[in-house]
Amino acid sequence: MVRKRFHTLPEICEILNITMSQARALVKKGELPAIQVGGRGQWRVEISKLEEYIEQAYERTQQQAAKEAEDQKTKTSA
């Protein structure tokens, strides 16, 4: 049995619950690495790259939450 290696952009949209425009923007900005395949240049995202993107998003969220908590602590101390 062959393991699936790539997701299509519509699959990415479903997984991340985002629009096609948002998915294309992530790819075009280089935030979500992807390749173009075939004569029509269809985008494919390697499953491992999607997992890395999600992990990085968790890290960014955690850092932002910690910063906001620190900012709130500073405001109440002043």
N, CA, C, O and CB atoms as a CASP TS submission, in Angstrom:
PFRMAT TS
TARGET T0000
AUTHOR 0000-0000-0000
METHOD Language model
MODEL 1
PARENT N/A
ATOM      1  N   MET     1       0.833  -1.185   0.000  1.00  0.00           N
ATOM      2  CA  MET     1       0.000   0.000   0.000  1.00  0.00           C
ATOM      3  C   MET     1       0.879   1.251   0.000  1.00  0.00           C
ATOM      4  O   MET     1       1.823   1.351   0.784  1.00  0.00           O
ATOM      5  CB  MET     1      -0.948  -0.004   1.214  1.00  0.00           C
ATOM      6  N   VAL     2       0.572   2.188  -0.867  1.00  0.00           N
ATOM      7  CA  VAL     2       1.348   3.414  -0.993  1.00  0.00           C
ATOM      8  C   VAL     2       0.814   4.462  -0.017  1.00  0.00           C
ATOM      9  O   VAL     2      -0.386   4.731   0.037  1.00  0.00           O
ATOM     10  CB  VAL     2       1.303   3.946  -2.448  1.00  0.00           C
ATOM     11  N   ARG     3       1.735   5.045   0.754  1.00  0.00           N
ATOM     12  CA  ARG     3       1.339   6.117   1.673  1.00  0.00           C
ATOM     13  C   ARG     3       1.215   7.420   0.917  1.00  0.00           C
ATOM     14  O   ARG     3       2.043   7.733   0.061  1.00  0.00           O
ATOM     15  CB  ARG     3       2.351   6.262   2.827  1.00  0.00           C
ATOM     16  N   LYS     4       0.197   8.170   1.227  1.00  0.00           N
ATOM     17  CA  LYS     4      -0.020   9.472   0.614  1.00  0.00           C
ATOM     18  C   LYS     4       1.054  10.428   1.121  1.00  0.00           C
ATOM     19  O   LYS     4       1.303  10.502   2.325  1.00  0.00           O
ATOM     20  CB  LYS     4      -1.452  10.014   0.926  1.00  0.00           C
ATOM     21  N   ARG     5       1.693  11.163   0.204  1.00  0.00           N
ATOM     22  CA  ARG     5       2.768  12.073   0.583  1.00  0.00           C
ATOM     23  C   ARG     5       2.344  13.540   0.522  1.00  0.00           C
ATOM     24  O   ARG     5       2.883  14.367   1.257  1.00  0.00           O
ATOM     25  CB  ARG     5       3.964  11.853  -0.313  1.00  0.00           C
ATOM     26  N   PHE     6       1.391  13.869  -0.340  1.00  0.00           N
ATOM     27  CA  PHE     6       1.018  15.262  -0.571  1.00  0.00           C
ATOM     28  C   PHE     6      -0.471  15.504  -0.369  1.00  0.00           C
ATOM     29  O   PHE     6      -1.290  14.595  -0.505  1.00  0.00           O
ATOM     30  CB  PHE     6       1.414  15.679  -1.966  1.00  0.00           C
ATOM     31  N   HIS     7      -0.806  16.762  -0.039  1.00  0.00           N
ATOM     32  CA  HIS     7      -2.186  17.234  -0.010  1.00  0.00           C
ATOM     33  C   HIS     7      -2.359  18.251  -1.132  1.00  0.00           C
ATOM     34  O   HIS     7      -1.408  18.944  -1.496  1.00  0.00           O
ATOM     35  CB  HIS     7      -2.550  17.859   1.383  1.00  0.00           C
ATOM     36  N   THR     8      -3.549  18.340  -1.673  1.00  0.00           N
ATOM     37  CA  THR     8      -3.885  19.394  -2.622  1.00  0.00           C
ATOM     38  C   THR     8      -4.279  20.643  -1.831  1.00  0.00           C
ATOM     39  O   THR     8      -4.518  20.566  -0.626  1.00  0.00           O
ATOM     40  CB  THR     8      -5.038  18.945  -3.586  1.00  0.00           C
ATOM     41  N   LEU     9      -4.347  21.790  -2.508  1.00  0.00           N
ATOM     42  CA  LEU     9      -4.775  22.993  -1.805  1.00  0.00           C
ATOM     43  C   LEU     9      -6.207  22.891  -1.289  1.00  0.00           C
ATOM     44  O   LEU     9      -6.477  23.352  -0.180  1.00  0.00           O
ATOM     45  CB  LEU     9      -4.648  24.189  -2.714  1.00  0.00           C
ATOM     46  N   PRO    10      -7.138  22.306  -2.048  1.00  0.00           N
ATOM     47  CA  PRO    10      -8.477  22.138  -1.462  1.00  0.00           C
ATOM     48  C   PRO    10      -8.457  21.298  -0.178  1.00  0.00           C
ATOM     49  O   PRO    10      -9.222  21.570   0.748  1.00  0.00           O
ATOM     50  CB  PRO    10      -9.410  21.488  -2.482  1.00  0.00           C
ATOM     51  N   GLU    11      -7.604  20.299  -0.117  1.00  0.00           N
ATOM     52  CA  GLU    11      -7.485  19.498   1.106  1.00  0.00           C
ATOM     53  C   GLU    11      -6.911  20.341   2.247  1.00  0.00           C
ATOM     54  O   GLU    11      -7.353  20.225   3.390  1.00  0.00           O
ATOM     55  CB  GLU    11      -6.595  18.258   0.857  1.00  0.00           C
ATOM     56  N   ILE    12      -5.931  21.186   1.934  1.00  0.00           N
ATOM     57  CA  ILE    12      -5.343  22.081   2.932  1.00  0.00           C
ATOM     58  C   ILE    12      -6.422  23.016   3.474  1.00  0.00           C
ATOM     59  O   ILE    12      -6.496  23.261   4.678  1.00  0.00           O
ATOM     60  CB  ILE    12      -4.165  22.898   2.322  1.00  0.00           C
ATOM     61  N   CYS    13      -7.260  23.536   2.569  1.00  0.00           N
ATOM     62  CA  CYS    13      -8.352  24.417   2.989  1.00  0.00           C
ATOM     63  C   CYS    13      -9.269  23.714   3.979  1.00  0.00           C
ATOM     64  O   CYS    13      -9.673  24.297   4.985  1.00  0.00           O
ATOM     65  CB  CYS    13      -9.156  24.893   1.773  1.00  0.00           C
ATOM     66  N   GLU    14      -9.591  22.473   3.691  1.00  0.00           N
ATOM     67  CA  GLU    14     -10.471  21.719   4.573  1.00  0.00           C
ATOM     68  C   GLU    14      -9.807  21.430   5.920  1.00  0.00           C
ATOM     69  O   GLU    14     -10.438  21.564   6.968  1.00  0.00           O
ATOM     70  CB  GLU    14     -10.888  20.414   3.906  1.00  0.00           C
ATOM     71  N   ILE    15      -8.547  21.037   5.887  1.00  0.00           N
ATOM     72  CA  ILE    15      -7.822  20.696   7.114  1.00  0.00           C
ATOM     73  C   ILE    15      -7.682  21.911   8.024  1.00  0.00           C
ATOM     74  O   ILE    15      -7.897  21.813   9.232  1.00  0.00           O
ATOM     75  CB  ILE    15      -6.438  20.131   6.777  1.00  0.00           C
ATOM     76  N   LEU    16      -7.319  23.063   7.439  1.00  0.00           N
ATOM     77  CA  LEU    16      -7.076  24.265   8.237  1.00  0.00           C
ATOM     78  C   LEU    16      -8.317  25.143   8.382  1.00  0.00           C
ATOM     79  O   LEU    16      -8.300  26.148   9.093  1.00  0.00           O
ATOM     80  CB  LEU    16      -5.959  25.070   7.617  1.00  0.00           C
ATOM     81  N   ASN    17      -9.383  24.755   7.705  1.00  0.00           N
ATOM     82  CA  ASN    17     -10.633  25.528   7.725  1.00  0.00           C
ATOM     83  C   ASN    17     -10.391  26.967   7.267  1.00  0.00           C
ATOM     84  O   ASN    17     -10.771  27.924   7.941  1.00  0.00           O
ATOM     85  CB  ASN    17     -11.251  25.520   9.142  1.00  0.00           C
ATOM     86  N   ILE    18      -9.745  27.093   6.097  1.00  0.00           N
ATOM     87  CA  ILE    18      -9.458  28.395   5.500  1.00  0.00           C
ATOM     88  C   ILE    18      -9.967  28.402   4.066  1.00  0.00           C
ATOM     89  O   ILE    18     -10.323  27.360   3.516  1.00  0.00           O
ATOM     90  CB  ILE    18      -7.933  28.714   5.548  1.00  0.00           C
ATOM     91  N   THR    19      -9.999  29.592   3.466  1.00  0.00           N
ATOM     92  CA  THR    19     -10.443  29.716   2.080  1.00  0.00           C
ATOM     93  C   THR    19      -9.292  29.389   1.134  1.00  0.00           C
ATOM     94  O   THR    19      -8.132  29.324   1.540  1.00  0.00           O
ATOM     95  CB  THR    19     -10.984  31.137   1.802  1.00  0.00           C
ATOM     96  N   MET    20      -9.635  29.187  -0.128  1.00  0.00           N
ATOM     97  CA  MET    20      -8.611  28.927  -1.141  1.00  0.00           C
ATOM     98  C   MET    20      -7.679  30.138  -1.273  1.00  0.00           C
ATOM     99  O   MET    20      -6.475  29.972  -1.470  1.00  0.00           O
ATOM    100  CB  MET    20      -9.267  28.597  -2.509  1.00  0.00           C
ATOM    101  N   SER    21      -8.225  31.341  -1.166  1.00  0.00           N
ATOM    102  CA  SER    21      -7.396  32.557  -1.236  1.00  0.00           C
ATOM    103  C   SER    21      -6.376  32.588  -0.102  1.00  0.00           C
ATOM    104  O   SER    21      -5.217  32.945  -0.309  1.00  0.00           O
ATOM    105  CB  SER    21      -8.280  33.821  -1.181  1.00  0.00           C
ATOM    106  N   GLN    22      -6.812  32.215   1.083  1.00  0.00           N
ATOM    107  CA  GLN    22      -5.899  32.184   2.225  1.00  0.00           C
ATOM    108  C   GLN    22      -4.819  31.124   2.023  1.00  0.00           C
ATOM    109  O   GLN    22      -3.653  31.359   2.341  1.00  0.00           O
ATOM    110  CB  GLN    22      -6.673  31.913   3.527  1.00  0.00           C
ATOM    111  N   ALA    23      -5.200  29.964   1.499  1.00  0.00           N
ATOM    112  CA  ALA    23      -4.220  28.904   1.256  1.00  0.00           C
ATOM    113  C   ALA    23      -3.193  29.344   0.215  1.00  0.00           C
ATOM    114  O   ALA    23      -1.992  29.140   0.388  1.00  0.00           O
ATOM    115  CB  ALA    23      -4.924  27.614   0.794  1.00  0.00           C
ATOM    116  N   ARG    24      -3.677  29.948  -0.862  1.00  0.00           N
ATOM    117  CA  ARG    24      -2.749  30.425  -1.897  1.00  0.00           C
ATOM    118  C   ARG    24      -1.812  31.491  -1.338  1.00  0.00           C
ATOM    119  O   ARG    24      -0.629  31.511  -1.677  1.00  0.00           O
ATOM    120  CB  ARG    24      -3.526  30.987  -3.104  1.00  0.00           C
ATOM    121  N   ALA    25      -2.324  32.371  -0.489  1.00  0.00           N
ATOM    122  CA  ALA    25      -1.488  33.416   0.107  1.00  0.00           C
ATOM    123  C   ALA    25      -0.390  32.798   0.978  1.00  0.00           C
ATOM    124  O   ALA    25       0.756  33.247   0.937  1.00  0.00           O
ATOM    125  CB  ALA    25      -2.353  34.386   0.946  1.00  0.00           C
ATOM    126  N   LEU    26      -0.728  31.782   1.754  1.00  0.00           N
ATOM    127  CA  LEU    26       0.277  31.108   2.585  1.00  0.00           C
ATOM    128  C   LEU    26       1.385  30.522   1.713  1.00  0.00           C
ATOM    129  O   LEU    26       2.564  30.597   2.058  1.00  0.00           O
ATOM    130  CB  LEU    26      -0.377  29.996   3.438  1.00  0.00           C
ATOM    131  N   VAL    27       0.998  29.941   0.586  1.00  0.00           N
ATOM    132  CA  VAL    27       1.978  29.349  -0.329  1.00  0.00           C
ATOM    133  C   VAL    27       2.803  30.443  -1.000  1.00  0.00           C
ATOM    134  O   VAL    27       4.030  30.349  -1.050  1.00  0.00           O
ATOM    135  CB  VAL    27       1.273  28.479  -1.395  1.00  0.00           C
ATOM    136  N   LYS    28       2.149  31.469  -1.512  1.00  0.00           N
ATOM    137  CA  LYS    28       2.861  32.536  -2.239  1.00  0.00           C
ATOM    138  C   LYS    28       3.831  33.285  -1.336  1.00  0.00           C
ATOM    139  O   LYS    28       4.902  33.694  -1.786  1.00  0.00           O
ATOM    140  CB  LYS    28       1.862  33.523  -2.849  1.00  0.00           C
ATOM    141  N   LYS    29       3.467  33.474  -0.051  1.00  0.00           N
ATOM    142  CA  LYS    29       4.351  34.156   0.897  1.00  0.00           C
ATOM    143  C   LYS    29       5.461  33.250   1.404  1.00  0.00           C
ATOM    144  O   LYS    29       6.385  33.715   2.070  1.00  0.00           O
ATOM    145  CB  LYS    29       3.551  34.682   2.070  1.00  0.00           C
ATOM    146  N   GLY    30       5.379  31.960   1.095  1.00  0.00           N
ATOM    147  CA  GLY    30       6.404  31.023   1.535  1.00  0.00           C
ATOM    148  C   GLY    30       6.195  30.518   2.949  1.00  0.00           C
ATOM    149  O   GLY    30       7.055  29.817   3.483  1.00  0.00           O
ATOM    150  N   GLU    31       5.068  30.858   3.572  1.00  0.00           N
ATOM    151  CA  GLU    31       4.794  30.379   4.921  1.00  0.00           C
ATOM    152  C   GLU    31       4.478  28.890   4.936  1.00  0.00           C
ATOM    153  O   GLU    31       4.792  28.186   5.896  1.00  0.00           O
ATOM    154  CB  GLU    31       3.643  31.159   5.531  1.00  0.00           C
ATOM    155  N   LEU    32       3.855  28.422   3.865  1.00  0.00           N
ATOM    156  CA  LEU    32       3.524  27.012   3.726  1.00  0.00           C
ATOM    157  C   LEU    32       4.203  26.510   2.450  1.00  0.00           C
ATOM    158  O   LEU    32       3.710  26.757   1.349  1.00  0.00           O
ATOM    159  CB  LEU    32       1.960  26.784   3.683  1.00  0.00           C
ATOM    160  N   PRO    33       5.337  25.802   2.591  1.00  0.00           N
ATOM    161  CA  PRO    33       6.063  25.332   1.410  1.00  0.00           C
ATOM    162  C   PRO    33       5.213  24.395   0.557  1.00  0.00           C
ATOM    163  O   PRO    33       4.531  23.510   1.074  1.00  0.00           O
ATOM    164  CB  PRO    33       7.346  24.624   1.829  1.00  0.00           C
ATOM    165  N   ALA    34       5.265  24.605  -0.762  1.00  0.00           N
ATOM    166  CA  ALA    34       4.491  23.792  -1.693  1.00  0.00           C
ATOM    167  C   ALA    34       5.241  23.691  -3.016  1.00  0.00           C
ATOM    168  O   ALA    34       6.166  24.456  -3.288  1.00  0.00           O
ATOM    169  CB  ALA    34       3.074  24.388  -1.907  1.00  0.00           C
ATOM    170  N   ILE    35       4.825  22.739  -3.819  1.00  0.00           N
ATOM    171  CA  ILE    35       5.388  22.586  -5.157  1.00  0.00           C
ATOM    172  C   ILE    35       4.258  22.627  -6.174  1.00  0.00           C
ATOM    173  O   ILE    35       3.106  22.326  -5.861  1.00  0.00           O
ATOM    174  CB  ILE    35       6.197  21.260  -5.279  1.00  0.00           C
ATOM    175  N   GLN    36       4.610  23.006  -7.397  1.00  0.00           N
ATOM    176  CA  GLN    36       3.642  22.959  -8.479  1.00  0.00           C
ATOM    177  C   GLN    36       3.958  21.748  -9.340  1.00  0.00           C
ATOM    178  O   GLN    36       5.113  21.482  -9.671  1.00  0.00           O
ATOM    179  CB  GLN    36       3.662  24.271  -9.319  1.00  0.00           C
ATOM    180  N   VAL    37       2.906  21.020  -9.697  1.00  0.00           N
ATOM    181  CA  VAL    37       3.076  19.817 -10.512  1.00  0.00           C
ATOM    182  C   VAL    37       2.120  19.846 -11.687  1.00  0.00           C
ATOM    183  O   VAL    37       1.086  20.513 -11.655  1.00  0.00           O
ATOM    184  CB  VAL    37       2.852  18.547  -9.672  1.00  0.00           C
ATOM    185  N   GLY    38       2.485  19.110 -12.722  1.00  0.00           N
ATOM    186  CA  GLY    38       1.601  18.959 -13.870  1.00  0.00           C
ATOM    187  C   GLY    38       1.590  20.172 -14.782  1.00  0.00           C
ATOM    188  O   GLY    38       2.121  21.230 -14.445  1.00  0.00           O
ATOM    189  N   GLY    39       0.980  20.001 -15.930  1.00  0.00           N
ATOM    190  CA  GLY    39       0.911  21.042 -16.939  1.00  0.00           C
ATOM    191  C   GLY    39       0.108  22.249 -16.514  1.00  0.00           C
ATOM    192  O   GLY    39       0.327  23.350 -17.018  1.00  0.00           O
ATOM    193  N   ARG    40      -0.816  22.058 -15.596  1.00  0.00           N
ATOM    194  CA  ARG    40      -1.647  23.171 -15.140  1.00  0.00           C
ATOM    195  C   ARG    40      -1.116  23.805 -13.862  1.00  0.00           C
ATOM    196  O   ARG    40      -1.737  24.716 -13.315  1.00  0.00           O
ATOM    197  CB  ARG    40      -3.066  22.700 -14.921  1.00  0.00           C
ATOM    198  N   GLY    41       0.024  23.330 -13.386  1.00  0.00           N
ATOM    199  CA  GLY    41       0.666  23.931 -12.224  1.00  0.00           C
ATOM    200  C   GLY    41      -0.128  23.820 -10.940  1.00  0.00           C
ATOM    201  O   GLY    41      -0.201  24.777 -10.169  1.00  0.00           O
ATOM    202  N   GLN    42      -0.722  22.667 -10.703  1.00  0.00           N
ATOM    203  CA  GLN    42      -1.488  22.454  -9.483  1.00  0.00           C
ATOM    204  C   GLN    42      -0.536  22.395  -8.282  1.00  0.00           C
ATOM    205  O   GLN    42       0.529  21.783  -8.346  1.00  0.00           O
ATOM    206  CB  GLN    42      -2.332  21.152  -9.584  1.00  0.00           C
ATOM    207  N   TRP    43      -0.942  23.041  -7.198  1.00  0.00           N
ATOM    208  CA  TRP    43      -0.113  23.071  -6.000  1.00  0.00           C
ATOM    209  C   TRP    43      -0.302  21.801  -5.175  1.00  0.00           C
ATOM    210  O   TRP    43      -1.402  21.257  -5.072  1.00  0.00           O
ATOM    211  CB  TRP    43      -0.441  24.306  -5.156  1.00  0.00           C
ATOM    212  N   ARG    44       0.817  21.344  -4.587  1.00  0.00           N
ATOM    213  CA  ARG    44       0.804  20.213  -3.669  1.00  0.00           C
ATOM    214  C   ARG    44       1.639  20.582  -2.448  1.00  0.00           C
ATOM    215  O   ARG    44       2.696  21.202  -2.564  1.00  0.00           O
ATOM    216  CB  ARG    44       1.347  18.914  -4.355  1.00  0.00           C
ATOM    217  N   VAL    45       1.150  20.192  -1.285  1.00  0.00           N
ATOM    218  CA  VAL    45       1.852  20.458  -0.032  1.00  0.00           C
ATOM    219  C   VAL    45       2.200  19.121   0.598  1.00  0.00           C
ATOM    220  O   VAL    45       1.330  18.284   0.839  1.00  0.00           O
ATOM    221  CB  VAL    45       0.989  21.335   0.941  1.00  0.00           C
ATOM    222  N   GLU    46       3.474  18.937   0.857  1.00  0.00           N
ATOM    223  CA  GLU    46       3.908  17.696   1.495  1.00  0.00           C
ATOM    224  C   GLU    46       3.332  17.631   2.911  1.00  0.00           C
ATOM    225  O   GLU    46       3.343  18.623   3.639  1.00  0.00           O
ATOM    226  CB  GLU    46       5.465  17.600   1.525  1.00  0.00           C
ATOM    227  N   ILE    47       2.839  16.478   3.285  1.00  0.00           N
ATOM    228  CA  ILE    47       2.198  16.301   4.585  1.00  0.00           C
ATOM    229  C   ILE    47       3.131  16.726   5.719  1.00  0.00           C
ATOM    230  O   ILE    47       2.691  17.358   6.679  1.00  0.00           O
ATOM    231  CB  ILE    47       1.768  14.840   4.772  1.00  0.00           C
ATOM    232  N   SER    48       4.407  16.384   5.614  1.00  0.00           N
ATOM    233  CA  SER    48       5.359  16.765   6.673  1.00  0.00           C
ATOM    234  C   SER    48       5.510  18.278   6.767  1.00  0.00           C
ATOM    235  O   SER    48       5.701  18.804   7.863  1.00  0.00           O
ATOM    236  CB  SER    48       6.731  16.121   6.416  1.00  0.00           C
ATOM    237  N   LYS    49       5.430  18.995   5.640  1.00  0.00           N
ATOM    238  CA  LYS    49       5.521  20.455   5.646  1.00  0.00           C
ATOM    239  C   LYS    49       4.289  21.067   6.293  1.00  0.00           C
ATOM    240  O   LYS    49       4.392  22.070   6.999  1.00  0.00           O
ATOM    241  CB  LYS    49       5.689  20.992   4.219  1.00  0.00           C
ATOM    242  N   LEU    50       3.128  20.472   6.059  1.00  0.00           N
ATOM    243  CA  LEU    50       1.911  20.948   6.711  1.00  0.00           C
ATOM    244  C   LEU    50       2.025  20.746   8.216  1.00  0.00           C
ATOM    245  O   LEU    50       1.655  21.635   8.983  1.00  0.00           O
ATOM    246  CB  LEU    50       0.665  20.216   6.156  1.00  0.00           C
ATOM    247  N   GLU    51       2.528  19.600   8.652  1.00  0.00           N
ATOM    248  CA  GLU    51       2.703  19.339  10.079  1.00  0.00           C
ATOM    249  C   GLU    51       3.675  20.346  10.700  1.00  0.00           C
ATOM    250  O   GLU    51       3.450  20.810  11.818  1.00  0.00           O
ATOM    251  CB  GLU    51       3.209  17.902  10.302  1.00  0.00           C
ATOM    252  N   GLU    52       4.751  20.686   9.986  1.00  0.00           N
ATOM    253  CA  GLU    52       5.705  21.685  10.476  1.00  0.00           C
ATOM    254  C   GLU    52       5.030  23.047  10.596  1.00  0.00           C
ATOM    255  O   GLU    52       5.228  23.758  11.581  1.00  0.00           O
ATOM    256  CB  GLU    52       6.930  21.774   9.539  1.00  0.00           C
ATOM    257  N   TYR    53       4.235  23.409   9.593  1.00  0.00           N
ATOM    258  CA  TYR    53       3.518  24.682   9.614  1.00  0.00           C
ATOM    259  C   TYR    53       2.587  24.749  10.832  1.00  0.00           C
ATOM    260  O   TYR    53       2.541  25.766  11.525  1.00  0.00           O
ATOM    261  CB  TYR    53       2.711  24.871   8.305  1.00  0.00           C
ATOM    262  N   ILE    54       1.862  23.685  11.086  1.00  0.00           N
ATOM    263  CA  ILE    54       0.944  23.644  12.219  1.00  0.00           C
ATOM    264  C   ILE    54       1.711  23.758  13.533  1.00  0.00           C
ATOM    265  O   ILE    54       1.295  24.489  14.431  1.00  0.00           O
ATOM    266  CB  ILE    54       0.115  22.350  12.196  1.00  0.00           C
ATOM    267  N   GLU    55       2.823  23.044  13.651  1.00  0.00           N
ATOM    268  CA  GLU    55       3.644  23.110  14.867  1.00  0.00           C
ATOM    269  C   GLU    55       4.168  24.533  15.089  1.00  0.00           C
ATOM    270  O   GLU    55       4.160  25.031  16.215  1.00  0.00           O
ATOM    271  CB  GLU    55       4.827  22.114  14.778  1.00  0.00           C
ATOM    272  N   GLN    56       4.617  25.176  14.025  1.00  0.00           N
ATOM    273  CA  GLN    56       5.098  26.558  14.130  1.00  0.00           C
ATOM    274  C   GLN    56       3.965  27.496  14.541  1.00  0.00           C
ATOM    275  O   GLN    56       4.184  28.436  15.305  1.00  0.00           O
ATOM    276  CB  GLN    56       5.712  27.021  12.792  1.00  0.00           C
ATOM    277  N   ALA    57       2.762  27.247  14.039  1.00  0.00           N
ATOM    278  CA  ALA    57       1.606  28.070  14.406  1.00  0.00           C
ATOM    279  C   ALA    57       1.312  27.923  15.901  1.00  0.00           C
ATOM    280  O   ALA    57       0.995  28.905  16.573  1.00  0.00           O
ATOM    281  CB  ALA    57       0.362  27.672  13.567  1.00  0.00           C
ATOM    282  N   TYR    58       1.418  26.703  16.414  1.00  0.00           N
ATOM    283  CA  TYR    58       1.238  26.494  17.859  1.00  0.00           C
ATOM    284  C   TYR    58       2.296  27.275  18.649  1.00  0.00           C
ATOM    285  O   TYR    58       1.982  27.903  19.660  1.00  0.00           O
ATOM    286  CB  TYR    58       1.317  24.981  18.204  1.00  0.00           C
ATOM    287  N   GLU    59       3.538  27.230  18.187  1.00  0.00           N
ATOM    288  CA  GLU    59       4.619  27.935  18.877  1.00  0.00           C
ATOM    289  C   GLU    59       4.391  29.445  18.860  1.00  0.00           C
ATOM    290  O   GLU    59       4.575  30.111  19.878  1.00  0.00           O
ATOM    291  CB  GLU    59       5.972  27.599  18.233  1.00  0.00           C
ATOM    292  N   ARG    60       3.986  29.993  17.698  1.00  0.00           N
ATOM    293  CA  ARG    60       3.708  31.427  17.603  1.00  0.00           C
ATOM    294  C   ARG    60       2.568  31.819  18.535  1.00  0.00           C
ATOM    295  O   ARG    60       2.626  32.855  19.197  1.00  0.00           O
ATOM    296  CB  ARG    60       3.365  31.814  16.156  1.00  0.00           C
ATOM    297  N   THR    61       1.537  30.986  18.582  1.00  0.00           N
ATOM    298  CA  THR    61       0.387  31.267  19.436  1.00  0.00           C
ATOM    299  C   THR    61       0.801  31.255  20.900  1.00  0.00           C
ATOM    300  O   THR    61       0.399  32.127  21.670  1.00  0.00           O
ATOM    301  CB  THR    61      -0.735  30.247  19.189  1.00  0.00           C
ATOM    302  N   GLN    62       1.598  30.275  21.282  1.00  0.00           N
ATOM    303  CA  GLN    62       2.060  30.177  22.664  1.00  0.00           C
ATOM    304  C   GLN    62       2.920  31.385  23.042  1.00  0.00           C
ATOM    305  O   GLN    62       2.781  31.925  24.139  1.00  0.00           O
ATOM    306  CB  GLN    62       2.852  28.876  22.871  1.00  0.00           C
ATOM    307  N   GLN    63       3.805  31.809  22.141  1.00  0.00           N
ATOM    308  CA  GLN    63       4.646  32.972  22.402  1.00  0.00           C
ATOM    309  C   GLN    63       3.800  34.239  22.518  1.00  0.00           C
ATOM    310  O   GLN    63       4.046  35.072  23.390  1.00  0.00           O
ATOM    311  CB  GLN    63       5.695  33.133  21.292  1.00  0.00           C
ATOM    312  N   GLN    64       2.808  34.385  21.644  1.00  0.00           N
ATOM    313  CA  GLN    64       1.935  35.551  21.682  1.00  0.00           C
ATOM    314  C   GLN    64       1.135  35.578  22.986  1.00  0.00           C
ATOM    315  O   GLN    64       0.989  36.634  23.602  1.00  0.00           O
ATOM    316  CB  GLN    64       0.987  35.555  20.469  1.00  0.00           C
ATOM    317  N   ALA    65       0.623  34.434  23.403  1.00  0.00           N
ATOM    318  CA  ALA    65      -0.141  34.360  24.645  1.00  0.00           C
ATOM    319  C   ALA    65       0.738  34.719  25.839  1.00  0.00           C
ATOM    320  O   ALA    65       0.291  35.421  26.746  1.00  0.00           O
ATOM    321  CB  ALA    65      -0.740  32.956  24.827  1.00  0.00           C
ATOM    322  N   ALA    66       1.973  34.247  25.849  1.00  0.00           N
ATOM    323  CA  ALA    66       2.892  34.564  26.941  1.00  0.00           C
ATOM    324  C   ALA    66       3.208  36.056  26.962  1.00  0.00           C
ATOM    325  O   ALA    66       3.273  36.665  28.030  1.00  0.00           O
ATOM    326  CB  ALA    66       4.189  33.748  26.809  1.00  0.00           C
ATOM    327  N   LYS    67       3.403  36.641  25.787  1.00  0.00           N
ATOM    328  CA  LYS    67       3.673  38.080  25.693  1.00  0.00           C
ATOM    329  C   LYS    67       2.479  38.878  26.187  1.00  0.00           C
ATOM    330  O   LYS    67       2.651  39.841  26.933  1.00  0.00           O
ATOM    331  CB  LYS    67       4.015  38.477  24.247  1.00  0.00           C
ATOM    332  N   GLU    68       1.276  38.500  25.787  1.00  0.00           N
ATOM    333  CA  GLU    68       0.074  39.209  26.223  1.00  0.00           C
ATOM    334  C   GLU    68      -0.115  39.092  27.738  1.00  0.00           C
ATOM    335  O   GLU    68      -0.522  40.051  28.394  1.00  0.00           O
ATOM    336  CB  GLU    68      -1.161  38.662  25.492  1.00  0.00           C
ATOM    337  N   ALA    69       0.181  37.919  28.283  1.00  0.00           N
ATOM    338  CA  ALA    69       0.070  37.728  29.732  1.00  0.00           C
ATOM    339  C   ALA    69       1.078  38.613  30.460  1.00  0.00           C
ATOM    340  O   ALA    69       0.757  39.206  31.490  1.00  0.00           O
ATOM    341  CB  ALA    69       0.289  36.243  30.106  1.00  0.00           C
ATOM    342  N   GLU    70       2.278  38.700  29.935  1.00  0.00           N
ATOM    343  CA  GLU    70       3.312  39.551  30.535  1.00  0.00           C
ATOM    344  C   GLU    70       2.925  41.017  30.432  1.00  0.00           C
ATOM    345  O   GLU    70       3.099  41.772  31.389  1.00  0.00           O
ATOM    346  CB  GLU    70       4.673  39.316  29.855  1.00  0.00           C
ATOM    347  N   ASP    71       2.400  41.429  29.282  1.00  0.00           N
ATOM    348  CA  ASP    71       1.949  42.806  29.105  1.00  0.00           C
ATOM    349  C   ASP    71       0.833  43.138  30.095  1.00  0.00           C
ATOM    350  O   ASP    71       0.819  44.221  30.681  1.00  0.00           O
ATOM    351  CB  ASP    71       1.468  43.034  27.662  1.00  0.00           C
ATOM    352  N   GLN    72      -0.093  42.211  30.276  1.00  0.00           N
ATOM    353  CA  GLN    72      -1.189  42.414  31.216  1.00  0.00           C
ATOM    354  C   GLN    72      -0.673  42.522  32.651  1.00  0.00           C
ATOM    355  O   GLN    72      -1.144  43.343  33.438  1.00  0.00           O
ATOM    356  CB  GLN    72      -2.201  41.270  31.104  1.00  0.00           C
ATOM    357  N   LYS    73       0.299  41.679  32.966  1.00  0.00           N
ATOM    358  CA  LYS    73       0.908  41.707  34.300  1.00  0.00           C
ATOM    359  C   LYS    73       1.599  43.039  34.545  1.00  0.00           C
ATOM    360  O   LYS    73       1.509  43.593  35.640  1.00  0.00           O
ATOM    361  CB  LYS    73       1.913  40.552  34.464  1.00  0.00           C
ATOM    362  N   THR    74       2.286  43.556  33.534  1.00  0.00           N
ATOM    363  CA  THR    74       2.984  44.831  33.634  1.00  0.00           C
ATOM    364  C   THR    74       1.986  45.975  33.827  1.00  0.00           C
ATOM    365  O   THR    74       2.232  46.885  34.618  1.00  0.00           O
ATOM    366  CB  THR    74       3.844  45.073  32.379  1.00  0.00           C
ATOM    367  N   LYS    75       0.858  45.933  33.104  1.00  0.00           N
ATOM    368  CA  LYS    75      -0.162  46.982  33.221  1.00  0.00           C
ATOM    369  C   LYS    75      -0.771  47.014  34.623  1.00  0.00           C
ATOM    370  O   LYS    75      -1.002  48.089  35.176  1.00  0.00           O
ATOM    371  CB  LYS    75      -1.268  46.768  32.175  1.00  0.00           C
ATOM    372  N   THR    76      -1.029  45.852  35.191  1.00  0.00           N
ATOM    373  CA  THR    76      -1.656  45.813  36.509  1.00  0.00           C
ATOM    374  C   THR    76      -0.666  46.166  37.623  1.00  0.00           C
ATOM    375  O   THR    76      -1.076  46.579  38.708  1.00  0.00           O
ATOM    376  CB  THR    76      -2.253  44.433  36.762  1.00  0.00           C
ATOM    377  N   SER    77       0.629  46.004  37.360  1.00  0.00           N
ATOM    378  CA  SER    77       1.660  46.323  38.362  1.00  0.00           C
ATOM    379  C   SER    77       1.960  47.817  38.394  1.00  0.00           C
ATOM    380  O   SER    77       2.429  48.348  39.400  1.00  0.00           O
ATOM    381  CB  SER    77       2.950  45.541  38.073  1.00  0.00           C
ATOM    382  N   ALA    78       1.682  48.485  37.279  1.00  0.00           N
ATOM    383  CA  ALA    78       2.061  49.917  37.174  1.00  0.00           C
ATOM    384  C   ALA    78       1.120  50.832  37.882  1.00  0.00           C
ATOM    385  O   ALA    78       1.318  52.047  37.874  1.00  0.00           O
ATOM    386  CB  ALA    78       2.138  50.333  35.744  1.00  0.00           C
TER
END
